[in-house]
Structure formats: structure tokens, C-alpha cells
Amino acid sequence: MKKRNKILCGFLVLSLIIGTAVPSRATIKDEKDKLNNLQNEQEDVQQQINGLEKSKADAKTFINTVDSQVSAISKQMYDNENELDKTEKKIKKNEKKLENAQTSIENQYAAMKLRIQFMYENGDTQMLDLILSSKSVGDFLNKAEYISEISSYDRKMLNKMKETKQEIADTQVALEDSKTNLENLQTKLSKQKSDLQILSDAKEKEMELRYESEKIDISMPAKSRKTGNLHPVTQVRNQLIDIFASMGFSVYEGTEIETDYYNFTALNTPQDHPARDMQDTFYLSPEFLLRTQTSAGQVHVMESQKPPIKILSPGKVFRSDDDATHSPMFTQMEGLVVDKTITLCDLKGMLEVLVQKIFGEGTTTRLRPSYFPFTEPSVEVDVSCFACGGCGCRLCKGTGWIEVLGAGIVNKKVLENCGIDSEKYSGLAFGIGIERLAMLKYGINNIKLLYQSDMRVLDQINDD
């Protein structure tokens, strides 16, 4: 019979596991559709990337080709410019040579005239008749070829003139060739400059198109825009307000500077009370001080409102403490409920809801007797260790429990100080250190990490 029950229990557990672990057909279909859509988007993006890579490769090839052509044309232009320079120098040289030859033949012709004049004076008229019948130096030299009776000196002069005349003719031909070559080189250079400009314009246009297409490079990782998040203390504060607001609490925020009366005396802590030593604080004057607890806000509310009362009073408080788990300034949240027949059972039930929403469903609470001047009875509230499940670990120091807050039933003297009938009404109050709750929840071992603005710490904590 026991074996059969074990088998039935096994089937029951298996069915529960299967029922909670296996998703529905609709869920599987939705996940498949999402996966297909993601794959399609990935393929589209990959195609765009491939297209961009091909365009970039084509553009690079085109630009390299243009650069090669520009380099070749630039070299040709350089050679042609050198050749042009040499030709211009050659033309100048031939012009000078032509000028010298013309001057030489004119001088020779003048000397010949003097020679003929001398011959004429000696009765030889043959050469004079020849000059008078000649239209130019060239015509004279051509006719002189046919004179047979001429002295060797005169023949030598005529030959020299003929050589000079030939030199002039050759120089003129060379000069014309050089000028023609110069014109050809200038034409070539002009065309090469035009081709170079066309290639430069094409390259510039291609570069503009390339830059335009690469304004947004989808192959590059996207620029990340870091999203900030609330500070851990603010996150826990907001969570606590949301939890208690769902129970009907309203929020009252008091002032950080309080009078001695509201901070101590009205809360059943007169000037000679030893409990004041535990809350040694920062006095601005004998009457005014920085509040040591937000309980002062509860007094203000009870003085101004009639029961039933259900409020939270969050804010900064100040005490002369400074170590790994204490700070001179920290955040506290006080809760107050005043109504008829309020008991510790109401307190425990409310705190059970609180710790389960903060630390998890399996968390429980226990109440230990304690002492606070403004509550009677007073309790310390412990929660079962959410790290080890109550088995004992480093966090709970092997006890299975962690202290989180103080609470109790509002002392009748406090109610009477605020003008509330303590025989008709009762109340509960609790005080939570928000930093302590944040340190427990997020595994922070030093309260100062919450105030150092170290992004390596704060970035790891985000419940949004």
C-alpha cells in the first residue's frame, strides 16, 4: 500500500513538473515565429552588409584605377614638360644661331662689296656687273658659280658665304621643326591636363558617393546609449511605499530639523532619559537638532489628525554613528497605525506581507522582545534567511535569522501626549532602516558603497 502511494505521489509530482515546464502549442508557435522573424531580419541585414562591402570594393577598385591613370598621365606630363623645356631652349639656341649667321653673311657681303669696289677701281668690272644684276645675296652667289675667271681669294670668300647661307637655311629648318614640335607638345599637355581634370572630377564624385553611402555604416556596432537607473536606496524606498500603499497607507514627509520636544519628549524620552544616549545627534541649538528618527513625523500627524490613522513617514535621519554598517546620515521609514483594537497580530500579519514581497514568498518573520521608549510592548523583527532558507550561513551568522527592523505597540503616554484617548485607541509602529534593507537585498557588505557613487556597484543594481 505504501509503495502504491509513493508511485502515485511520483506520478503527481511528475505531472506537476510537466504541467508547469512544458509550454503550450501557441507559445511554441509564437516563439518559432519570433525566431523566424529574427533570422529573416538577420539575413536582410547580412545582405545589406554584403551589398555595402561589394560597393566599397568596387569603389576602391575604381579609385585605384583612377589613381593609376592619374599617375601615368602625371608622369607623361612631367616628361612632356621636360621635353617642352628642352625644345624651347633649342628654339632659342637656333634663333640665336640664325641671328649670328645672318649677321655673318651680311658682314661677308659687305666685305665682298668692298672687294668688288677695289677690283672696279683696278679695271675689273665683271664682279660689279654681277652684283648690280643680282636681286639678293643668294642670287649673287648663284650667278657667281658660273664665273670661271675669278681669283682664289674671291672664290674662297664666295664659298664661305655659300656655307653661311646653307647654315642659315639649315637653322631655319631646324627652327621650324622645333616650333612644330613645341606646338605638338603644348597640344599634348593641354589634352593631358584635360584628361587629368576629368579623372580628378570622376574620383571626387566617386568619393562623394562613397561618403554618402557610408554615412550610416550598419556593419559597425551601434552607439550604446546608457540608460540610468534609480539609486538602490531610492528603489527600496519606492518598493516599500508601493507595498504599504497597497495596504491603505498614506505618506507624510516631515522636516529634517526638529525640536527637542517632537524628537524626544513627545515620544516618551524626556531629557534625563538614558535612551537619549543611544541617539546622540547633531544639535543646532539647545532647542533644535537634526532629527534622529522619522517618528517625530508620527507625532505631528497624531496631533493634526483624528484616528483612524495609517501613515508612512520616510526621510533622512542623523546620528553620531560611523562604521561599516552605520552612517551619520541614513534613510529611515516609520510606519504608524492608530485605530481601535490594534494588536501585535496586526503588526505581524502586515510585516509578513512586507518581507515576502521584498525577500521572496518563502520568507517568514519572528518577533523578539526588545525595548523602545515610545512602544510597549516592543519587539525586534527578524526574517528567515533568504540566502540559506534558515539552515544557517555566513549572511545570517549561522542562526538562520536576520534582524531587519524594530516595532511595537504605541506607548499609551505617546498617544496621550498627542491628545488621543489611550483607553479607546491603540496603535502599532515600526521603523525600517532603508539602507539596511538595501544591503541585505542586494548583498552589499559596506554601507559606504551606497554613498560613493561607484558606478561599478550601482550599475549592478536595477529592479526595473
NUTI-396389 format. One record per residue (C-alpha): x, z, y; residue in one letter. Coordinates in nm, 2 decimals, always signed. Example, Ala and Ser with C-alpha at 12.3 -4.5 7.8 and 13.67 -1.06 7.14 Angstrom:
NUTI-396389
        u        w        v   r
    +1.23    +0.78    -0.45   A
    +1.37    +0.71    -0.11   S
***
This chain:
NUTI-396389
        u        w        v   r
    +0.00    +0.00    +0.00   M
    +0.29    +0.09    +0.24   K
    +0.46    -0.23    +0.15   K
    +0.15    -0.43    +0.23   R
    +0.11    -0.26    +0.57   N
    +0.47    -0.34    +0.65   K
    +0.42    -0.70    +0.57   I
    +0.10    -0.71    +0.78   L
    +0.29    -0.54    +1.07   C
    +0.57    -0.80    +1.03   G
    +0.32    -1.09    +1.05   F
    +0.15    -0.93    +1.35   L
    +0.49    -0.89    +1.54   V
    +0.58    -1.25    +1.44   L
    +0.25    -1.38    +1.57   S
    +0.30    -1.19    +1.90   L
    +0.65    -1.33    +1.93   I
    +0.54    -1.69    +1.85   I
    +0.24    -1.65    +2.08   G
    +0.45    -1.54    +2.38   T
    +0.76    -1.75    +2.31   A
    +0.61    -2.09    +2.23   V
    +0.48    -2.28    +2.54   P
    +0.16    -2.48    +2.54   S
    +0.15    -2.86    +2.49   R
    +0.06    -2.91    +2.85   A
    +0.36    -2.71    +2.96   T
    +0.59    -2.91    +2.73   I
    +0.44    -3.24    +2.87   K
    +0.49    -3.12    +3.23   D
    +0.85    -3.03    +3.16   E
    +0.91    -3.36    +2.99   K
    +0.76    -3.55    +3.29   D
    +0.98    -3.34    +3.53   K
    +1.28    -3.42    +3.32   L
    +1.20    -3.80    +3.31   N
    +1.15    -3.80    +3.69   N
    +1.48    -3.63    +3.74   L
    +1.65    -3.88    +3.51   Q
    +1.49    -4.17    +3.69   N
    +1.60    -4.02    +4.03   E
    +1.95    -3.97    +3.89   Q
    +1.96    -4.34    +3.77   E
    +1.84    -4.46    +4.11   D
    +2.10    -4.26    +4.29   V
    +2.37    -4.38    +4.05   Q
    +2.26    -4.74    +4.11   Q
    +2.28    -4.68    +4.49   Q
    +2.62    -4.53    +4.44   I
    +2.73    -4.83    +4.23   N
    +2.60    -5.07    +4.49   G
    +2.78    -4.89    +4.76   L
    +3.10    -4.88    +4.56   E
    +3.07    -5.26    +4.50   K
    +3.00    -5.33    +4.87   S
    +3.30    -5.11    +4.96   K
    +3.52    -5.30    +4.70   A
    +3.40    -5.64    +4.84   D
    +3.46    -5.53    +5.19   A
    +3.80    -5.41    +5.10   K
    +3.89    -5.74    +4.93   T
    +3.76    -5.94    +5.23   F
    +3.96    -5.73    +5.47   I
    +4.27    -5.75    +5.26   N
    +4.23    -6.14    +5.25   T
    +4.18    -6.15    +5.63   V
    +4.48    -5.93    +5.68   D
    +4.69    -6.16    +5.46   S
    +4.58    -6.47    +5.65   Q
    +4.64    -6.29    +5.98   V
    +4.99    -6.20    +5.86   S
    +5.06    -6.56    +5.76   A
    +4.93    -6.71    +6.08   I
    +5.12    -6.45    +6.28   S
    +5.44    -6.55    +6.10   K
    +5.37    -6.92    +6.17   Q
    +5.30    -6.84    +6.53   M
    +5.63    -6.65    +6.55   Y
    +5.82    -6.94    +6.40   D
    +5.64    -7.19    +6.63   N
    +5.71    -6.98    +6.93   E
    +6.08    -6.97    +6.85   N
    +6.07    -7.35    +6.79   E
    +5.89    -7.39    +7.12   L
    +6.15    -7.18    +7.30   D
    +6.43    -7.39    +7.14   K
    +6.25    -7.72    +7.24   T
    +6.21    -7.60    +7.60   E
    +6.58    -7.52    +7.61   K
    +6.66    -7.86    +7.46   K
    +6.45    -8.03    +7.72   I
    +6.62    -7.85    +8.00   K
    +6.96    -7.94    +7.85   K
    +6.86    -8.31    +7.82   N
    +6.72    -8.32    +8.17   E
    +7.05    -8.18    +8.30   K
    +7.24    -8.43    +8.08   K
    +7.03    -8.71    +8.21   L
    +7.08    -8.60    +8.57   E
    +7.46    -8.58    +8.52   N
    +7.46    -8.93    +8.36   A
    +7.26    -9.08    +8.64   Q
    +7.49    -8.93    +8.89   T
    +7.79    -9.05    +8.69   S
    +7.67    -9.41    +8.67   I
    +7.58    -9.41    +9.04   E
    +7.93    -9.30    +9.12   N
    +8.07    -9.57    +8.89   Q
    +7.85    -9.83    +9.05   Y
    +7.97    -9.72    +9.40   A
    +8.33    -9.74    +9.28   A
    +8.26   -10.09    +9.14   M
    +8.12   -10.19    +9.48   K
    +8.44   -10.08    +9.65   L
    +8.65   -10.27    +9.39   R
    +8.45   -10.59    +9.44   I
    +8.48   -10.55    +9.82   Q
    +8.86   -10.53    +9.77   F
    +8.85   -10.83    +9.55   M
    +8.64   -11.02    +9.80   Y
    +8.90   -10.95   +10.07   E
    +9.16   -11.10    +9.85   N
    +8.96   -11.41    +9.80   G
    +8.79   -11.34    +9.46   D
    +8.41   -11.39    +9.53   T
    +8.30   -11.41    +9.16   Q
    +8.21   -11.04    +9.13   M
    +8.05   -11.03    +9.47   L
    +7.82   -11.31    +9.39   D
    +7.73   -11.13    +9.07   L
    +7.63   -10.81    +9.25   I
    +7.43   -11.00    +9.51   L
    +7.24   -11.18    +9.24   S
    +7.17   -10.86    +9.03   S
    +6.85   -10.66    +9.08   K
    +6.98   -10.34    +8.93   S
    +7.28   -10.18    +8.77   V
    +7.15   -10.28    +8.43   G
    +7.11   -10.64    +8.54   D
    +7.46   -10.64    +8.69   F
    +7.61   -10.51    +8.36   L
    +7.42   -10.77    +8.16   N
    +7.54   -11.06    +8.37   K
    +7.90   -10.91    +8.37   A
    +7.91   -10.96    +7.99   E
    +7.93   -11.34    +8.05   Y
    +8.23   -11.33    +8.29   I
    +8.53   -11.43    +8.10   S
    +8.79   -11.42    +8.37   E
    +8.80   -11.05    +8.46   I
    +9.08   -10.81    +8.47   S
    +9.13   -10.55    +8.20   S
    +9.08   -10.27    +8.46   Y
    +8.75   -10.42    +8.57   D
    +8.65   -10.47    +8.21   R
    +8.73   -10.10    +8.14   K
    +8.51    -9.99    +8.43   M
    +8.22   -10.21    +8.31   L
    +8.25   -10.07    +7.96   N
    +8.24    -9.72    +8.09   K
    +7.93    -9.80    +8.30   M
    +7.77    -9.95    +7.99   K
    +7.84    -9.63    +7.79   E
    +7.70    -9.42    +8.06   T
    +7.39    -9.64    +8.07   K
    +7.35    -9.61    +7.70   Q
    +7.39    -9.23    +7.72   E
    +7.11    -9.23    +7.98   I
    +6.89    -9.44    +7.75   A
    +6.95    -9.21    +7.45   D
    +6.90    -8.90    +7.66   T
    +6.57    -9.03    +7.79   Q
    +6.45    -9.10    +7.43   V
    +6.56    -8.75    +7.32   A
    +6.38    -8.61    +7.62   L
    +6.06    -8.79    +7.54   E
    +6.08    -8.67    +7.18   D
    +6.13    -8.32    +7.29   S
    +5.84    -8.33    +7.52   K
    +5.62    -8.48    +7.25   T
    +5.73    -8.20    +7.01   N
    +5.66    -7.95    +7.28   L
    +5.31    -8.08    +7.32   E
    +5.25    -8.06    +6.94   N
    +5.39    -7.71    +6.92   L
    +5.16    -7.60    +7.21   Q
    +4.86    -7.75    +7.03   T
    +4.96    -7.58    +6.71   K
    +5.00    -7.24    +6.88   L
    +4.66    -7.29    +7.06   S
    +4.49    -7.36    +6.72   K
    +4.67    -7.07    +6.56   Q
    +4.56    -6.83    +6.83   K
    +4.20    -6.96    +6.79   S
    +4.22    -6.90    +6.41   D
    +4.37    -6.56    +6.47   L
    +4.09    -6.47    +6.71   Q
    +3.82    -6.59    +6.46   I
    +3.98    -6.38    +6.18   L
    +4.00    -6.08    +6.40   S
    +3.64    -6.12    +6.50   D
    +3.54    -6.15    +6.13   A
    +3.74    -5.85    +6.04   K
    +3.59    -5.64    +6.32   E
    +3.24    -5.75    +6.23   K
    +3.30    -5.66    +5.86   E
    +3.44    -5.32    +5.96   M
    +3.14    -5.25    +6.18   E
    +2.90    -5.34    +5.89   L
    +3.11    -5.12    +5.66   R
    +3.10    -4.83    +5.90   Y
    +2.72    -4.88    +5.95   E
    +2.66    -4.88    +5.57   S
    +2.88    -4.57    +5.53   E
    +2.72    -4.36    +5.80   K
    +2.55    -4.16    +5.52   I
    +2.76    -4.16    +5.21   D
    +2.53    -4.04    +4.93   I
    +2.82    -4.01    +4.69   S
    +2.96    -3.72    +4.90   M
    +2.84    -3.37    +4.83   P
    +2.56    -3.27    +5.07   A
    +2.65    -3.03    +5.36   K
    +2.52    -2.70    +5.25   S
    +2.31    -2.50    +5.50   R
    +2.34    -2.14    +5.40   K
    +2.02    -1.95    +5.42   T
    +2.04    -1.59    +5.53   G
    +1.86    -1.31    +5.37   N
    +1.74    -0.96    +5.48   L
    +1.98    -0.67    +5.45   H
    +1.94    -0.46    +5.13   P
    +1.81    -0.16    +5.33   V
    +1.55    -0.38    +5.50   T
    +1.45    -0.54    +5.17   Q
    +1.39    -0.20    +5.01   V
    +1.21    -0.07    +5.32   R
    +0.98    -0.37    +5.32   N
    +0.91    -0.32    +4.95   Q
    +0.82    +0.04    +5.00   L
    +0.59    -0.04    +5.28   I
    +0.42    -0.31    +5.07   D
    +0.37    -0.07    +4.78   I
    +0.23    +0.21    +4.98   F
    +0.02    -0.03    +5.20   A
    -0.15    -0.14    +4.88   S
    -0.24    +0.23    +4.83   M
    -0.40    +0.25    +5.17   G
    -0.11    +0.39    +5.38   F
    -0.06    +0.30    +5.74   S
    +0.28    +0.30    +5.92   V
    +0.38    +0.53    +6.20   Y
    +0.73    +0.50    +6.36   E
    +0.84    +0.79    +6.57   G
    +1.12    +0.83    +6.82   T
    +1.48    +0.88    +6.72   E
    +1.52    +1.15    +6.99   I
    +1.31    +1.46    +6.91   E
    +1.26    +1.80    +7.05   T
    +1.38    +2.11    +6.86   D
    +1.01    +2.21    +6.81   Y
    +0.90    +1.89    +6.63   Y
    +1.21    +1.85    +6.43   N
    +1.24    +2.21    +6.31   F
    +1.00    +2.48    +6.44   T
    +0.67    +2.29    +6.37   A
    +0.80    +2.22    +6.02   L
    +0.83    +2.59    +5.94   N
    +1.20    +2.61    +6.02   T
    +1.25    +2.85    +6.32   P
    +1.58    +2.89    +6.50   Q
    +1.70    +3.17    +6.28   D
    +1.61    +2.99    +5.95   H
    +1.91    +2.93    +5.72   P
    +1.77    +2.58    +5.62   A
    +1.89    +2.46    +5.96   R
    +2.25    +2.49    +5.85   D
    +2.19    +2.22    +5.59   M
    +2.07    +1.98    +5.86   Q
    +2.34    +2.04    +6.12   D
    +2.29    +1.75    +6.36   T
    +2.37    +1.59    +6.69   F
    +2.23    +1.78    +6.99   Y
    +2.19    +1.61    +7.32   L
    +2.09    +1.94    +7.49   S
    +1.96    +2.28    +7.36   P
    +1.61    +2.12    +7.35   E
    +1.67    +1.76    +7.25   F
    +1.85    +1.62    +6.95   L
    +1.88    +1.32    +6.72   L
    +1.62    +1.37    +6.45   R
    +1.74    +1.48    +6.11   T
    +1.42    +1.37    +5.93   Q
    +1.12    +1.15    +5.99   T
    +0.90    +1.45    +5.90   S
    +0.87    +1.51    +6.28   A
    +0.65    +1.20    +6.29   G
    +0.41    +1.36    +6.05   Q
    +0.36    +1.65    +6.29   V
    +0.28    +1.41    +6.57   H
    +0.02    +1.23    +6.35   V
    -0.14    +1.56    +6.24   M
    -0.17    +1.67    +6.60   E
    -0.33    +1.35    +6.71   S
    -0.55    +1.26    +6.41   Q
    -0.80    +1.44    +6.20   K
    -0.80    +1.44    +5.82   P
    -0.81    +1.24    +5.60   P
    -0.45    +1.12    +5.69   I
    -0.24    +0.87    +5.49   K
    +0.07    +0.76    +5.67   I
    +0.43    +0.64    +5.62   L
    +0.70    +0.72    +5.88   S
    +1.01    +0.51    +5.83   P
    +1.32    +0.51    +6.05   G
    +1.68    +0.62    +6.12   K
    +1.78    +0.98    +6.09   V
    +2.11    +1.15    +6.18   F
    +2.30    +1.43    +6.01   R
    +2.66    +1.55    +6.01   S
    +2.75    +1.41    +5.67   D
    +3.01    +1.15    +5.58   D
    +3.13    +1.07    +5.23   D
    +3.08    +0.80    +4.96   A
    +2.71    +0.88    +4.92   T
    +2.63    +1.01    +5.27   H
    +2.64    +0.87    +5.62   S
    +2.60    +1.02    +5.96   P
    +2.32    +0.77    +6.01   M
    +2.08    +0.66    +5.74   F
    +1.73    +0.54    +5.69   T
    +1.45    +0.76    +5.56   Q
    +1.09    +0.71    +5.48   M
    +0.85    +1.00    +5.49   E
    +0.50    +0.99    +5.34   G
    +0.21    +1.22    +5.42   L
    -0.14    +1.25    +5.27   V
    -0.38    +1.52    +5.40   V
    -0.73    +1.55    +5.25   D
    -0.95    +1.78    +5.06   K
    -0.82    +1.89    +4.71   T
    -0.48    +1.72    +4.72   I
    -0.26    +1.84    +4.43   T
    +0.07    +1.77    +4.27   L
    -0.11    +1.55    +4.02   C
    -0.19    +1.31    +4.31   D
    +0.17    +1.31    +4.40   L
    +0.30    +1.24    +4.05   K
    +0.05    +0.96    +3.99   G
    +0.14    +0.80    +4.32   M
    +0.52    +0.82    +4.26   L
    +0.48    +0.68    +3.90   E
    +0.33    +0.37    +4.06   V
    +0.62    +0.36    +4.31   L
    +0.91    +0.39    +4.07   V
    +0.76    +0.14    +3.82   Q
    +0.73    -0.12    +4.09   K
    +1.08    -0.05    +4.22   I
    +1.28    +0.00    +3.90   F
    +1.06    -0.16    +3.63   G
    +0.75    -0.09    +3.42   E
    +0.92    +0.14    +3.17   G
    +1.04    +0.39    +3.43   T
    +0.88    +0.74    +3.44   T
    +0.92    +1.04    +3.66   T
    +0.97    +1.41    +3.62   R
    +0.92    +1.69    +3.87   L
    +1.18    +1.98    +3.91   R
    +1.12    +2.29    +4.11   P
    +1.30    +2.30    +4.45   S
    +1.28    +2.43    +4.80   Y
    +1.19    +2.28    +5.13   F
    +1.07    +2.49    +5.43   P
    +0.78    +2.25    +5.50   F
    +0.63    +2.23    +5.15   T
    +0.51    +2.49    +4.90   E
    +0.55    +2.43    +4.61   P
    +0.85    +2.19    +4.65   S
    +0.99    +1.95    +4.39   V
    +1.28    +1.72    +4.33   E
    +1.16    +1.39    +4.18   V
    +1.38    +1.23    +3.90   D
    +1.33    +0.89    +3.74   V
    +1.42    +0.80    +3.39   S
    +1.75    +0.60    +3.40   C
    +1.66    +0.23    +3.42   F
    +2.01    +0.13    +3.31   A
    +2.01    +0.30    +2.97   C
    +1.64    +0.38    +2.92   G
    +1.70    +0.75    +2.92   G
    +1.97    +0.75    +2.65   C
    +2.25    +0.87    +2.88   G
    +2.51    +0.65    +3.06   C
    +2.76    +0.66    +3.34   R
    +2.49    +0.60    +3.61   L
    +2.27    +0.90    +3.50   C
    +2.58    +1.10    +3.41   K
    +2.47    +1.13    +3.05   G
    +2.14    +1.31    +3.14   T
    +1.90    +1.01    +3.12   G
    +1.75    +1.11    +3.46   W
    +1.84    +1.01    +3.82   I
    +1.73    +1.21    +4.13   E
    +1.56    +0.99    +4.38   V
    +1.36    +1.19    +4.64   L
    +1.22    +1.53    +4.74   G
    +0.85    +1.61    +4.77   A
    +0.59    +1.88    +4.75   G
    +0.25    +2.02    +4.88   I
    +0.25    +2.06    +5.26   V
    +0.31    +2.42    +5.35   N
    -0.01    +2.59    +5.49   K
    +0.19    +2.70    +5.80   K
    +0.27    +2.34    +5.89   V
    -0.09    +2.25    +5.86   L
    -0.19    +2.54    +6.08   E
    +0.08    +2.46    +6.34   N
    -0.09    +2.12    +6.37   C
    -0.44    +2.26    +6.41   G
    -0.56    +2.17    +6.06   I
    -0.77    +2.42    +5.85   D
    -0.54    +2.50    +5.56   S
    -0.83    +2.65    +5.36   E
    -1.03    +2.33    +5.38   K
    -0.75    +2.07    +5.36   Y
    -0.43    +2.04    +5.17   S
    -0.16    +1.77    +5.17   G
    +0.13    +1.62    +5.00   L
    +0.46    +1.50    +5.15   A
    +0.76    +1.32    +5.02   F
    +1.09    +1.19    +5.17   G
    +1.28    +0.89    +5.04   I
    +1.64    +0.80    +5.14   G
    +1.62    +0.42    +5.15   I
    +2.00    +0.37    +5.12   E
    +2.00    +0.58    +4.81   R
    +1.72    +0.38    +4.66   L
    +1.90    +0.05    +4.75   A
    +2.23    +0.18    +4.60   M
    +2.05    +0.27    +4.27   L
    +1.85    -0.05    +4.26   K
    +2.14    -0.29    +4.34   Y
    +2.43    -0.10    +4.17   G
    +2.62    -0.01    +4.50   I
    +2.86    +0.28    +4.45   N
    +2.95    +0.34    +4.81   N
    +2.70    +0.38    +5.09   I
    +2.96    +0.24    +5.34   K
    +2.93    -0.11    +5.18   L
    +2.58    -0.12    +5.33   L
    +2.72    -0.10    +5.68   Y
    +3.04    -0.31    +5.67   Q
    +2.87    -0.65    +5.69   S
    +3.08    -0.77    +5.40   D
    +2.91    -1.10    +5.30   M
    +3.07    -1.08    +4.95   R
    +2.84    -0.78    +4.89   V
    +2.54    -0.88    +5.09   L
    +2.52    -1.23    +4.95   D
    +2.46    -1.09    +4.60   Q
    +2.15    -0.90    +4.70   I
    +1.84    -1.10    +4.76   N
    +1.50    -1.03    +4.61   D
    +1.32    -1.32    +4.79   D
***
